[in-house]
Every structure is written in C-alpha cells, then in structure tokens.
Amino acid sequence: MTGKSEPETYPETYNAGAYWGPRKESPEECARRTATFLNLLASCDPLLAQWYKPARSRKDARHVPLMPPDVPTLTELFRRGVNREKGGPAIEQLGFRSSFDNGGNGDDCASLRINGGMSSEAVSNHCLLSLPSKGPNAGRLLTTPVLTDVVRGMVSSWEPDWALAGSSAYRMQYREPDSAPFSLGWITYLSRRIGTVPPLPAPVRIEPVEDKGTLIILTPERFTAANPEHIALARRVRELLARAGLMPAVTF
C-alpha cells in the first residue's frame, strides 16, 4: 500500500517580502521609496539600522555606508541597476534594481533586494529582506512585534498588493499554485485591492494597516514549518481564505 509522500523539508530560514503589479516609476521615485523604507527599518531593530552600498565583498561594503539614506545616491544606484541585454539598450518595462547588505557574517546578517519601476505583466515588482536565521540578532528579530513593524514599513513605503514575513521553509514545502494571488506567511498583508479578509480562528490576529489593507498574524510565537500545530493552523486559515474567494482551493 502506497501512502502519500511527505513534503520535502528545507532549512528554516526567514525573510520578508512585498510584491506589487505593474507600476512605472523613475529611478528617483524608487530611491524615495527606498529611503523611506530604510528609515522605517532602522526604527525596527538596531541590526536593520546599518546598510551599505553594493560592493565586491562585504569587507569592502563596510567602507561605503548608506545610512542615513540619501535620495540622490540611491537614485544613481537604481539608475545603474537598469535592466538591459548585455551591451544593449535599457529594457524600460523591466524597471530598475538594486541590493544592499548590512555587513553581517554568515547566518547573522540581513540583505535587501529591490526591483521597482517595472511595467511588465510578466514579472512583479518586489522588495525582499533576508533575515538572520541564527544567533542573538535572529532571537530579537524573529518575533511577531518586530516583523509586524517590518511588514507595516513595507506597506507604507511601497504600497504593495501583498506582503509577508515568515518561514521560507513553509512556503517551499507548501508551494502555492501559479494562480494564487499571494502566499500565506507567519505575517501576511493583503491590500484592499485583493479583497476583504474573513473572520479567522484564534490565535490568529487581524489588524488594519492604515486605510490600505489588512494584516493576518498566524501565531504570537515564532511560526515554524517543523511545528505540526502551526502547519495545521496555516492550512485552516488558507482554507477559509479560499472559501472567501481570496485564493484558489488547493490540497497539499
């Protein structure tokens, strides 16, 4: 008798991301949003208050601090990050990209990658923040209050369609179909453009984000893909979101 195979497991790492559809913006507009976000990140935790310009190595990067953020400097970084074919003209619909590092080492570091100004339907604009997975900084950062503030900062800065913070292992093990408009995380933001969040069972918390949308916070403690109770709760919440028409029905 053949049973259903267990999902593949992945390292329990954490990140936060914001995603939005086509939005043509200039390098300066991307820079202004980035400056706003960097300042908001700095208020979340001391580790997120230090960022450096792109460099060949982390050692080199520590010589070119980016904080406090300067819009002309960021504008030039995005201008240099225009997407283009090698040796060819800029591909305007693919916008601009840039990445930053906080100078940490190994598992105890944070990095930021931004693609903005894209007007193509083929790819989404995004702001991705990778977080420490081990050590004292992870212990401080991987908490509901800090990550809630990080996601709120993403919403204020980028006005995304959706955003989330949480376990990358969970999202890899329980992948959403391509038709899903968003992925569920430990903390998930949905803009009003996606729809209205239905009532959800305890311990899930629902919070408004200004007049823009809604936060869904699955657990007050750190959500992990290794905890069966967390997985069961996420499945139940996903089922209710599907019933509300926010996601396609799926059986993991």
N, C-alpha and C positions, 0 to 999 in steps of 0.2 A: 504493500500500500504506500503510495507516494503522498506525502504531506506538502503543504505549502511551504516553500523555502523561506528562510529568514532573510530580512533585508540585509544587504551588505553594510558593514559598520565602517565608520570614518572617524578620524581624530576629532575630539571635542574642542573645536576652536570657535571663536565668537567674532562677529562683525556686525556692523550696522550699515544700512544702505537706503538711499532714497531714489525713486525712479519716476520719470515723467515722460510724456509723449513728445511729439514734435514741437519744438519751440525755438524759433530762430532768434538768436541773441548774439551780440557782438562780443569780442574779447573783453571789452571794458565792462559790459553787463555781467559776464561770467565772473570777472575779477571782483566786482562789487558784492555779488552774492557770496563769493568765497571769503572775502574779508569779513563779512557779517558772520558767516559760519565759524570761521576761525576764532573770532572774538567770543562767540557763544560757547564753543568747545572749551575755551580757556576757563570759562566760569564753571564748567562741569567737574573738572579734576585737574590737579597740577600737571599730571603727565600729558594732558591734552592742551597745555598752555605753551608748549615749545614745539616749533615746527621749523623746518629748514628747506631751503631751495633745493631743487633737484641737483644731484652731483654724481660723479662716477662711483663714489663709495660713501658709506655712512660716515667714515672718518673725515672725508672731505666736506661732507654736508654740514658738519658741526661748525665749520668756519663761515658759513653763509646763513645766519639765522633769518627767518622770515617774519618773526614777531617783533613788535606789533605789525600786523599786516598793512602793506602799503599798496593801494589800488594801482598806481602806475606800474609798480614792479610786477604785480600779479597780472596786469593786462599784458605786459610784454611776455610773460611766461605762457599765457594762453595763446598769444599771437604766434609764438614759436611752436606751439603744440597743435597747429592746424593740421588736419588730416589731409594727406596727399599721396599720390602714387610717387614712388621713388623717382626724383628728378623731374616730376611733372607739376602741373598747377594744383592749387588748393582745391579740395573737393568740398565746396561750400556747404552742401547739405549734411556733411558729416561733422560740422562744427569744430570744436577745439577740445584739447585735453591737457591735463597737467597732473602731476603727482607730487606728494610731499611726504617727508619722513620725519619722525620725531627724534631720531638719533639713538633709539634704544638698541638693545642687543638681543639676538636670539628670539626666544619666546616672549621676552619682556619689552616689546616695542609696539608702536602704533604707526600705521601708514594710511595715507589718504589718496584716493584716486578719483578724479573728476573728469567727466565728459559732458560738456554743455554746448548749447547753441546748435544742436542737431535738429534739422527739419525733416530728416528721412523717417519714413514709417518703418523701415527695416530694422532699426536699432533704437534702443531707448536711451535718453539722457539719464545720467546717473551720478551719484556721489556715494562712494564706497569707503567706509572706515574699517580697517582691520584693527583688532584689539589684542592686547596681550592675552595669552592663554594660560600662563603660569606665573607664579611669583607674587610679591606683595601688591604690585600695581594691578594685576588681574583681580586680586581679592577685593580691592577698592572699587574697581571699575565695573566688574561683572555683578552689579546689583541693580535691583529694579529702579531705585531713585536716580542713579547716575545715568543708566541707559534710557530712562524715560526723558531725562533732560536732553540727552544727545539726540533722540528722535525728534523731540519738540524743536530743537535747534535746526535740524534738517528741514523741518516743515516751514519754520519761519524764514529760512534763508532761500530755499529752493522751490517752495510751493509745489511739491511733487503730487503725483496721483496716489502714490502709496509709498510707505517706508516701513522698515522693520529693523529690529535688533534681536540677536539671539544666536542660537547654535547652528553653525553651518553643517554639522553632522546630521541634525534633524532634517534640514532641507535637502541634503543629499540622499539620505536614506528614504525619505518620503517625498519624492520629487512630484511637483505639480505638473499636470499636462500643459502643453503649449497654449491651450485655450484659456487657461486660468489667468485672470487679470492681475493677480497678485499672489504672493506666497505668505503663508502664516508663520509668524515668528513668536518668540517669547513676548516681544512687544511689537505690535503691528499698528500702523497708522493707515487709515483709509480716508481719502478726501471725499467730500460730498459728491464729487463727480462720479464716483464709483457706486454709491448708494448709501442706504441707511442701515446701520448695524442693529440687528435684533437683540432682544434681551438674551443674556448668556449666563450659564450657571456659575455659582461660586466654585472656586475662589477667584474666578475671572472678574477683572475690574474694567469698566468702560469709562473713559474720560473724554470730554470735548477738548479740541485744540482750537482755541480762538473761535472764529466762525468758519474755519476751513474744513474740519472733518472730525474724526473720532479715533482715539487710541483704544486698542484692546490689549490688556495686560493679563497674560495667562496665569502666571503664578507670582506670589510675592517673593519666593525664594528663587535661586538660580535654576532656570529651566535646563534640563539636560536630556539628551537623546538616550541616555542609559537608564533613565528612571521610567519604569513601565506606567506609573501613575500619570506622569507628565505626558507620555505618548497617548494614553487613553483620553486624557482631557483635551489634548490638541485635536484628536480625531473627532471627539464630540463637538467641539467648537466649530471645526471645519464643516461637519455635517449640518449644523444649524445655519452657518453662513451660506451653504449650498441651498438649503431649503428657502432661505430668504432671497435667493436669486443672485447672490453676490459672487458665487463661484460655481463651476460645473461640478456635478456629482462625480465622485470617484471612489473606487475601492482599493485601498492599499494592499 
